[in-house]
Amino acid sequence: MTASLNQAQLSRATDIIAQHIAEGRHPGATLAVARHGEVALHQVAGEARLGQKASEETLWLLYSNTKVITACAIWMLVEEGRLRFSDSVARHLPGFEAHGKGAISLIHLLSHQGGFPNAQVPEAAWENPALLREVVCNFTLETTPGSTVHYHPAAAHWVAAALIRAVTGEDHRDFIRARIIQPLGLERELFVGLPPAEQHRAADMHDPSGNGMVPRMPECGPAHRAAGVPGGGGYATSRAMALFYQALIGHGPRLVSPRMLEYVTRNFTGDRPDLAQGFAMHRGLGPHSRGFSDSIRGLGAIAHPATFGHGGVGSSYCWADPASGTSFAFIANTRAADEEWHALRMDTLSNVVHAAIV
């Protein structure tokens, strides 16, 4: 046993991943499990790009696992007294109050209660801060802020990026790199904004089709990889994500205080269903938590109630269990066409790893 994890049990998870690759579910995947600051497992399997073998140097698209990294930047600014969760976004981003958005708080923003789930940011704004600010300030409401829980795939975290710049004067990518990535020593393994010199390491994201796997755009393009889309464009190794979550739960360089972590992983949305998923997600201010429901998406049905984490659409999940000091990161390079299969896949893999905790 390593780091008090049963290696025979962990091997069941790697066997499941190998089976899925053999079945053609995805060309490649990576899994890491850590406990008490020690990486117990880091596996890379299959192909990063069609015909190109994956390696420990491969960087995998995180999709919405990026949201927790961006949220962590906001948590840091709250700890420094530069923001408060109860503040309105418009207090720090003047102009955001347009179209009835003046009451949207940081709590609404980070728990998917902002009321603008389908708002879009055009590619032209990715590298244009003035245009990004104009775009997010002109978002219009679909529901009254706070009245519903409705997953915001991208829009809320573009607002968070504009907010980080408004408060710090820094691009969100630069702030995240200096304040989160570098202190963890993960400069070569975790990126929000992938530099041109590192893009050859990026795994392609694929869509399944009748003719096999098709690289997905714009995700496989250089502009998307460089943009560091704050709600879905990060790249990392699974090892890096397992260590990021280790740091959050106190096993590594401390990013935020224990009290902050307890606060942001609380269930802010109760048992209200998320309208995008159709069931309760127990949303915190970035991640979601296991809680006490019969089941929960991605984190594993047998997880400790305090377990928290996030997924990436049809392809990945990362979580941490503060009670045992364990973290988990699984990333594949295909958006599963069958969401039910993906949900079962993640529940199975997570449960197998929870069962390895001794």
N, C-alpha and C positions, 0 to 999 in steps of 0.2 A: 504494500500500500504506500502511496505517495501523498503527502499532505493530508493524511487521513481520508483518502478517497480510495475506494475499492477498484483496483485497476481491471480486474476481471469484469466488473460491472460496466466500467467505462468502455471496455472493448465491445460490449454489445452495441453502444452508440456508433462506434466506428464501423461495425459490421452493417448496421442499418444504412448508413450513408453509402457504403460500398454497394449494397444491394440496389439502392435507388439510382446510383450512377449506372450500374449494369442494366437496369430496366429502362434507361434512357430518360429518366426524370429530369436530369440536368447534367451538363458536361463535367462540372466540377463543383467542389464544395470544400469548406474548411471548418474545423471545430476546435475550440479551445476551452479548457476547463481549468480554473485556478482556485486555490483555497489558501487563506492566510498569507497572501502575497506570493505564493509559489505556484508556478504553472505546472499542473499535473499532466496535462495532455495538450498537444498542439498537433493536429493532423491536417494535412493538405492532400486532397485526392482528385484524380481526374484531370480535366483540361481547363485551363484559364480561358483560352480562346480555342476555337475549333482547330484541332491539329497542333495545339501548343500546350504542352504539359504544364500544369500548375506547380508552383514551388513555394517554399517558405517566403520568397521575395514577392510573391503575387499579392496585389492589392485588390480587394473585393469591394464592389459597390454596396454601401450600407443602406441605401434608401432611407427609410424613416428612422432607423437607428441613429441617424444624424441628429434628430430632434433633441435627444437627451444631451448631446454635446453642446448644441446651441443653447438649450435651456440652462445648462450648467454655467455658461457665461453670464446669463441673467442672474442666476443665484449668487454668483460672485459679486456682481454689482450691488445686489441687495445687501449682502454682508458688509460691503464697504460703505453703505449708507448713501449710495448714489441713486438708488431706486428703492421703492417699497412695493410689495406685491399688491397692496391696496390702491396704489396710485393709478390714475387713468393713464393710458398710453399717451393721450394727447398732452398731458402735463409735461412730458419730456420730448414729445414729437409734435410740436405745434402744427396744426393743419390736419391732423388725423381725426379731429372732431367732425370733419365734414360728413354730410349725409347721415347724421344722427349717431355717429360713433363716439361721441364725447364721453359716454359712461363706460366704455370698455376698459376694464382694469387689466393689470398684468395677470391676475388670477384667471379672468375670462380668457385671455389670450393663450395662456399656456395649458389650460385644461379643456380646450376645444369648445368653449362656450361663447366665442366672440360674435357669432352670428353671420360670418361671411365665408362659409366653408368652400364655396366654389369659385372664389375670386382668383384671378389669374395674373401672373407677372410675366410679361413678354420677354423673350430672350434679349431684346435690345436693352433692357434694364439691368441685366445681370452684371455688367461691368460699368454701369452709369449710375453713380450714387444719387445724383440729382433727379434723374428720371425714376429711379426706384422709389425715392421718397414721394414723388408726385403720384406714382401709380398706387402705392399703398394708402396714401391719404385720400385717394379718390375711390377706394373700395366702397361698395354699397352693401347695405345690410339685406340679408334674406330672412332673418328672424331677430327678435329683440335680444340683445346681449344678455346672457345669463339664463334665458328662458328654456334653452334646449342644449343638449350635448350632441354635437355633430362634428365628427372628425374633419379637421382642416388639413388636407394632404400637403399643402405647400404654403398657402397664403399667410397663416399666422406666423410662421417662422421667418418669412420675408419681412414681416413687420418687426419681428425681434431683431433681425439683422439691421434694419434701418434704425431701430431704437439703440442698439449697441453703438452705431456710428454717431448718433445724435448725442449720446451721453459721454462717449470717450473720445470722439474724433477719429476713431480707428475703424478700418474695414473689419467686419466680423471675422474674416479669415485670419487676419493678422492678430486680432485679440485672442482668438481661440488658440492659435499656434503658440503665442507667447505665454498665455496664462494657463493653458490646459495641457497642450501636447508637449512642449519643451520641459516643463517641470516633471512630467512623467518619463522623460527620456525616450519618447516614442516618435522622434522626428522622422524616422524612416519607415514607420509603420502605421501612422495615423495622419490623414490629411483631410481638411475641409478646404477644398481648393487644391487640385492636383497640378503641380507645376509641369510645364512641357517636358522637362528633363526626366520626369518620373512616370509619364503617361504610358511608356512602353511596358510598365509593370502591371497595368490595370487589366483585370479580367473583363471580358465582354459580358454584358448582361444580355440574355437571350429570351425570346418568346418561342414556345413550342409551336410547331406547325405540322401539317401533314407530311412535309418533306424533311422533318427533323427540326433542328434548332436554327433560329434566325436572329442574328445580332440586332439588338433593339436600339432605335434612335429616338431622341437625341442622346440617350445615355452613353452610347459608344463613341460619341463625337468629342473632339478636343475642347470645344467651347463649354459643353456641359461638365466635363471633367474638371476644367479649370475654375468654373464658376463657384464651386463650393456651395451649391444650393443648400440653404440652411436647414431646410426640412427634409432633404432627401438626396444630397449629393456628396456625402463624405465617402472616403475610401480608407480601408484599413485591412490589416491582418486580423484574423480571429484572436490571436494572442494579444494584440493591442487592445481590442475591445474587452477581453476578459480582464486585462490589467487596468483599464480605465474604470471598470466597475469595481475592481478590487480597491482602487483608490477612493472611490465614493464611499465604500463601507469601512474605510479606515485601515486597509492593509496596503500601504504604499504612501507616496507623498500626498498629504492631505490637500484636497481641492476645496472642500467646504467643510464647515463644522458639523459635528454629529447632530446638533439641534436643527441646522438647516436641512440636512438629509431627512430627518424625521418629519419635518414640515412638508417638504416638497413631494414626499412619497405618500402623504396622507391621501385618503379617498375624498376628493373634492366634489365628486359627482354622484355619490351614493349608489343606489341601485337603479338610477335612471338609465334607460337604454341609450346607447350611442346610436343616433339615427342612421349612421353610415354602416354600422355592423348589425344593428337590430337586437343587441343585448348589452347588458351592463359591462363597462370596461374599467370601472373603478379608477378614473383618471386622476392623476396627481398633476403637479406643475412641471410636466415633461414626460416622465414615465407613467405607467399604470401599475397597479398593485394586485396581488393575488386575492387578498381578503378571504372571506368565508363562504362565498357562493359555491354551488356545486361544482362548477368548472370555471375556468378563466382562459382567455385566449393566450396561447403561446408560452405561458410561464410554467405550465405543468399542473395538472389537477392535484397532485400530492405535494405541491410546494408549500413551504411555510407561509402563513398568511402575510408576513411582512415582505415576502419576495416581490421585487419590482423590476421592471424592465420595459422593453419596447421591441417592436418588430419592424421589418422592412417588407414591403408589399410582396407577397407570394414567394419570398426567398430567404428570409432570415429572422432571427430573434436573438436578443442579448438580455441577460438578467443577472441579478445578484440576490443572494439570500443573506441578509445581515445576521440572522440567527446562527448560521453555521460558518459564515465567512467564505462562502462559495460563490463563484461567478462562472458564467457560461456564455459562449458566443458561437453561434452557428450561422454561416453565410454561404449561400449557394448562388450560382450565376445564371439562374433561370427564374422568371416570374411564372410560378405554377398557374396553369390555366384553370385548374380545379381547386378553388379556394377551400372546399371541404377537405380535399386530400391534404392540402398544405396545413390546415389547422390540425388534422389528425397527426401528420408528420411531426409537427412541432410539439404537440402534447406528448407524443411517444418519446421523442428524443429528450425532452426536458425531464419527463418522469424517470427515464432510465438513468439520467445523471443525478437527479435528486436521490434515487435509490442507492447511488454509490457513496453517499455521505455517511460516514460511520463515526 
